[in-house]
Amino acid sequence: MAISPFMAAINQICDEKSLSKDIVLETIEAAIAAAYRKDFGKPSQIIKVKLDEETGQTKVWQVFDVVEKEEEIEDAESQKSLVKAKKIDKKVKVGEQVQIELEPKSDFGRIAAQTAKQVIVQRIREAERDMLFKEYQEKESKILNANVQQVEGANVILDLGKLNGLMIPSDQIPNENYYSGQRLKILIKSVEESSRGPRVLVSRSDPALIMGLFEIEVPEIASGTVEIKTIAREAGSRSKMAVFTSQEGLDPVGSCVGQRGTRIQAVLAEIGDEKIDIILWDATDEQFIINSLSPATVVQVKLSKKNQKATVEVSEDQLSLAIGKGGQNVRLASKLTGWSIDIIKFEEKDKKAKKTDEIDKNVQEIKTGESEKVIAPETEIKVQTEEIKPDISPKGTKTPETKPKKKTSKKSK
């Protein structure tokens, strides 16, 4: 059966506006009802129109609300008492509606036709806005390809296909330059309703962008085998991402990095000079904090759950690495874990004791050395006193030298 010119026009509108036929038909029926009431009815009447999709012919009804008594009627053009309504439909009840079929008209006046046109345009525009709003609301937190349409001051307008997206300064990557025609991957951050249609806010600085890019590049994340637990990001500089898997034999960190770093390099290519640390998530707070401070090596962690504070001890050579440039490493680790982290230098107790022993030993040696120097001369003086005796013999006589006695045997005698 050949399609009428009227239905052909409706199909064309549906294709151009990407609207469903039901929405367009409802809009046209409402427009015809408004035109009919304008030319052949009264302003307070409730007119209902049904359009035949095949022939394009219309059927028209006047609708009445049913009230219990005649005294309750406020508007005779839109209300009927239960007694009168029963004459039209015996099964009708109070609170329901009855309708009377009217003679269809086609010769509408210029004003009625203009009214119908305005209703059709307005309703189709509203339907188009609603459709776009629902479509892009479903895309929230998802990654889309977009082209930079223009840069207006600090804001960037991007072409998303059916409508434009707005990227405000806080959603831009610091020090990233934007120009017309530039192709970017963006995150649909939020979709809001406005008088001019859906307002779509997009972002390139949100941590969810990193998550979305890894979902695109890593099949294990897309399938749910590897899970991204949390992300801490300072856009344009550095990010930390904690990953986890319950599947034995699978390395979640290695899955994200890829063979020879191909997967992580594909992500980095979309976000410029930003660096990404991928760490292993752990259910134990102490171990998770240790992992989060990578690449620094941690000696031990002390937790204060009351204050949600962690004191991390690292060796002296790891101190600057744990803190990071401008405190960035410890700051990102704190965001990632949800703990306030203090980095302190680790000092071994054995080393302290050893140093104390060495100091005591040195003091003892010094004291011992001083006593020897004092005692030694006194000993020499005593020896000399024994060897040299005073001369007490008479003048002119010599003190015989003391000679050792020789042992004589009996035979020599």
C-alpha positions in Angstrom: 0.0 0.0 0.0 1.3 3.4 -1.0 2.3 5.8 1.8 0.4 9.0 1.8 2.3 12.3 1.3 1.4 13.2 4.9 3.0 10.1 6.3 6.0 10.4 4.0 6.6 13.9 5.6 6.3 12.4 9.1 8.9 9.7 8.2 11.2 12.4 6.9 11.0 14.3 10.1 11.7 11.2 12.1 14.9 10.5 10.1 16.2 14.1 10.2 15.6 14.6 13.9 16.3 10.9 14.9 13.0 10.8 16.7 10.6 7.9 17.0 7.4 7.9 14.9 5.2 7.6 18.0 6.6 10.9 19.4 6.1 12.7 16.1 2.5 11.4 15.7 1.6 12.4 19.3 3.0 15.9 18.6 0.9 16.2 15.4 -2.2 14.9 17.1 -1.8 17.5 19.9 -1.3 20.2 17.3 -4.5 19.2 15.4 -6.4 19.1 18.7 -5.2 22.7 19.5 -6.3 23.9 16.0 -9.7 22.2 16.2 -10.4 23.8 19.7 -9.3 27.2 18.3 -11.7 27.1 15.2 -14.5 24.8 16.2 -14.5 24.5 20.0 -14.1 26.4 23.2 -10.9 27.2 25.2 -11.9 25.0 28.2 -12.8 22.0 26.1 -10.6 18.9 26.3 -10.1 17.7 22.6 -8.5 14.4 21.7 -7.3 13.5 18.2 -6.2 10.1 16.8 -4.3 10.0 13.5 -4.5 7.0 11.2 -0.9 6.2 10.1 -1.9 4.6 6.8 -4.5 7.1 5.5 -3.6 10.2 7.4 -7.3 10.7 8.3 -8.2 11.9 11.8 -10.8 11.1 14.5 -11.8 13.7 17.1 -13.3 13.3 20.5 -14.3 15.7 23.3 -13.3 14.3 26.7 -15.3 14.9 30.0 -14.2 14.3 33.6 -17.0 12.5 35.6 -18.2 14.0 38.9 -20.8 12.5 41.3 -23.4 15.2 41.4 -24.5 18.0 39.1 -23.8 20.6 41.8 -20.1 19.7 41.7 -19.7 20.7 38.1 -17.4 23.7 37.7 -17.0 23.7 33.9 -19.8 22.2 31.8 -17.4 22.0 28.8 -15.0 19.6 30.5 -17.1 17.9 33.3 -20.3 15.7 33.4 -22.3 14.3 36.3 -22.4 10.6 36.8 -26.0 10.4 35.7 -25.3 12.0 32.3 -22.0 10.1 31.9 -23.9 6.8 32.4 -25.9 7.6 29.3 -22.7 7.7 27.3 -20.9 4.7 29.0 -22.8 2.5 31.5 -19.6 1.2 33.1 -18.1 4.6 33.9 -17.3 5.6 37.5 -16.7 8.8 39.3 -13.1 10.1 38.7 -13.0 8.4 35.2 -13.5 10.0 31.8 -16.1 9.7 29.0 -15.7 11.0 25.5 -18.0 12.0 22.7 -16.9 11.7 19.1 -17.0 14.9 17.1 -17.0 15.6 13.4 -13.5 15.8 12.0 -12.5 19.0 10.2 -9.8 19.8 7.7 -10.5 23.4 6.7 -8.7 25.1 9.5 -8.2 28.8 9.4 -4.9 30.6 9.1 -4.6 31.3 12.9 -5.5 27.7 13.8 -2.9 26.4 11.3 -0.3 28.7 12.7 -1.1 27.5 16.2 -0.8 23.9 15.0 2.6 24.7 13.4 3.9 26.3 16.6 2.8 23.3 18.7 4.5 20.9 16.3 7.8 22.8 16.2 7.8 23.3 20.0 6.9 19.7 20.8 9.4 18.2 18.3 12.1 20.5 19.8 11.2 19.4 23.3 11.2 15.7 22.2 14.6 16.1 20.5 16.0 17.7 23.7 14.6 14.9 25.9 16.0 12.3 23.5 19.5 13.9 23.5 19.4 14.4 27.3 18.6 10.7 27.8 21.2 9.6 25.3 24.1 11.5 26.8 23.0 10.9 30.3 23.6 7.2 29.6 27.1 8.1 28.5 28.1 9.8 31.8 31.5 8.6 33.1 32.3 7.2 29.6 35.1 8.1 27.2 34.2 9.7 23.9 36.2 11.0 20.9 35.7 14.7 20.4 37.0 17.5 18.2 37.8 21.0 19.5 35.4 23.3 17.8 36.6 26.6 19.3 38.4 28.1 22.2 36.4 30.8 24.0 38.7 32.5 26.5 39.5 29.9 29.2 36.7 27.6 28.0 37.0 24.9 25.3 33.9 24.0 23.1 34.1 20.4 21.7 32.0 18.8 19.0 30.5 15.5 20.4 28.5 14.7 17.3 24.8 15.6 18.0 25.6 18.4 20.4 28.5 20.4 21.8 30.4 19.8 25.1 31.9 22.4 27.4 35.3 22.0 29.1 35.9 24.6 31.8 39.5 25.4 33.1 39.3 23.1 36.1 38.5 20.1 33.8 41.5 20.9 31.5 45.0 19.4 31.9 47.3 22.2 33.1 49.7 23.5 30.4 47.9 21.5 27.6 47.3 23.7 24.5 44.0 23.4 22.6 43.3 24.5 19.0 40.4 24.2 16.5 40.2 20.8 14.8 42.3 19.0 17.5 41.1 15.5 18.2 40.9 14.4 21.9 39.6 11.7 24.1 37.3 13.2 26.8 35.3 12.0 29.7 31.5 12.9 29.9 31.5 14.3 33.4 27.9 15.4 33.7 24.8 16.2 31.7 22.4 18.9 32.8 19.1 20.2 31.5 18.8 23.8 30.5 16.4 26.0 28.5 18.6 25.7 25.5 18.9 22.0 25.6 21.2 19.5 27.3 24.4 21.0 28.8 27.2 18.5 28.6 30.3 19.1 30.8 33.4 17.2 29.7 36.8 16.7 31.4 40.4 15.6 30.8 41.6 16.2 34.3 39.2 13.8 36.1 40.8 10.6 37.5 37.9 8.6 35.8 39.6 9.5 32.5 42.6 7.3 33.4 40.2 4.5 34.4 38.3 4.8 31.1 41.5 4.8 29.0 42.8 1.6 30.7 39.4 0.0 30.2 39.8 0.6 26.5 43.4 -0.6 26.3 43.3 -3.5 28.8 40.9 -6.4 28.0 41.3 -7.8 31.5 39.9 -4.6 33.0 37.0 -4.4 30.5 36.0 -8.0 31.3 36.3 -7.5 35.1 39.2 -9.9 35.6 41.4 -7.1 36.8 39.8 -4.4 38.9 40.9 -0.8 39.4 40.3 -0.2 43.1 41.2 3.5 43.3 43.0 6.3 41.5 44.8 9.4 42.8 45.7 12.0 40.2 47.4 15.3 39.8 46.5 16.0 36.1 49.4 16.7 33.8 52.0 15.6 36.4 51.5 12.2 38.0 48.9 9.6 38.9 48.8 6.5 41.1 46.4 3.6 40.3 45.8 0.6 42.6 44.8 -2.6 40.8 43.6 -6.0 42.1 42.7 -9.5 40.8 41.2 -12.5 42.5 42.3 -14.8 39.7 45.3 -16.9 40.6 48.4 -16.7 38.3 47.4 -13.4 36.8 49.6 -10.3 37.4 47.3 -7.3 37.5 50.1 -4.8 37.3 51.7 -6.6 34.4 48.3 -6.8 32.6 48.0 -3.0 32.8 51.6 -2.4 31.6 51.4 -4.8 28.8 54.2 -6.5 26.8 57.1 -4.1 26.6 54.8 -1.4 28.0 52.6 -1.2 25.0 49.3 -0.8 26.9 50.4 1.9 29.3 52.2 3.7 26.5 48.9 3.9 24.6 47.3 5.5 27.7 50.2 7.9 28.2 49.9 9.0 24.5 46.4 10.4 25.3 47.4 12.5 28.3 50.7 14.1 27.4 53.7 14.1 29.8 51.8 12.7 32.8 53.4 9.7 34.6 51.4 6.8 36.0 52.4 4.5 38.8 50.5 1.2 38.8 50.6 -0.5 42.2 49.1 -3.6 43.7 46.1 -3.1 46.0 46.1 -4.9 49.3 43.3 -5.5 51.9 45.8 -4.9 54.7 46.2 -1.1 55.3 49.9 -1.4 56.3 50.8 -3.3 53.1 48.7 -1.0 50.9 50.4 2.0 52.3 53.8 0.4 51.7 52.8 -0.3 48.1 51.4 3.2 47.6 54.7 4.8 48.4 56.4 2.9 45.5 59.1 3.3 44.2 60.4 4.1 47.7 61.3 1.1 50.0 59.6 1.3 53.4 61.1 -0.2 56.6 57.9 -0.2 58.8 54.5 1.4 59.2 52.7 2.4 62.4 49.0 3.1 62.2 46.8 5.3 64.4 43.2 4.3 63.4 41.7 6.8 65.7 43.2 9.7 63.7 43.4 7.7 60.4 47.1 8.6 60.5 50.1 6.5 59.4 53.7 7.0 60.4 56.0 5.5 57.9 59.7 4.9 58.6 62.2 4.8 55.7 66.0 4.6 55.6 67.9 7.9 55.1 68.7 7.1 51.4 65.0 6.5 50.7 63.6 9.6 52.5 63.6 12.0 49.5 62.2 9.3 47.2 59.3 8.5 49.6 58.4 12.2 50.0 58.8 13.0 46.2 59.3 16.2 44.5 57.4 18.9 46.3 55.9 16.1 48.5 54.0 14.7 45.5 54.7 11.0 46.1 53.4 11.0 49.7 50.5 13.3 48.8 49.3 11.0 46.1 49.8 7.9 48.4 47.7 9.7 51.0 44.9 10.3 48.5 45.1 6.8 47.2 44.9 5.0 50.6 42.7 7.5 52.5 45.3 7.7 55.3 47.2 10.8 56.4 50.9 9.8 56.0 53.9 11.1 57.8 57.4 10.1 56.6 60.2 9.9 59.2 63.8 8.7 59.1 64.4 5.2 60.5 67.1 4.8 63.1 68.1 1.2 64.1 68.2 0.5 67.9 71.3 -1.7 67.4 73.2 1.1 65.8 72.3 3.4 68.7 73.5 0.9 71.2 76.7 0.3 69.2 77.4 4.0 69.1 76.9 4.2 72.8 79.3 1.3 73.4 81.9 2.8 71.2 81.7 6.1 73.0 82.1 4.4 76.4 85.0 2.3 75.2 86.8 5.4 73.8 86.3 7.2 77.2 87.7 4.2 79.0 90.8 4.0 76.8 91.5 7.7 77.3 91.3 7.2 81.1 93.5 4.1 81.0 96.1 5.9 78.9 96.3 8.8 81.3 96.8 6.6 84.4 99.7 4.7 82.7 101.5 8.0 82.0 101.3 8.9 85.7 102.3 5.5 87.1 105.3 4.7 84.9 107.7 7.4 86.1 107.2 6.4 89.8 108.1 2.8 89.0 111.4 4.0 87.3 112.3 6.1 90.3 111.9 3.1 92.7 114.1 0.9 90.5 116.9 3.5 90.4 116.7 3.9 94.2 117.3 0.3 94.7 120.3 0.1 92.3 122.1 3.3 93.5 123.0 3.2 97.2 124.4 6.2 99.1 128.2 6.2 99.8 128.6 5.7 103.6 132.2 4.2 103.8 135.2 6.1 105.3 137.3 8.4 103.1 139.9 6.7 101.0 138.2 3.4 100.9 136.1 2.2 98.1 133.0 0.3 98.4 133.7 -3.1 97.1 131.6 -4.0 94.1 129.1 -6.6 94.8 129.8 -9.6 92.7 127.6 -12.5 92.4 128.7 -15.5 94.4 129.9 -18.5 92.5 128.7 -21.8 93.4 131.6 -24.2 94.4 131.5 -27.9 94.4 132.9 -30.2 96.9 135.4 -31.5 94.4 137.1 -28.1 93.9 137.8 -27.9 97.6 
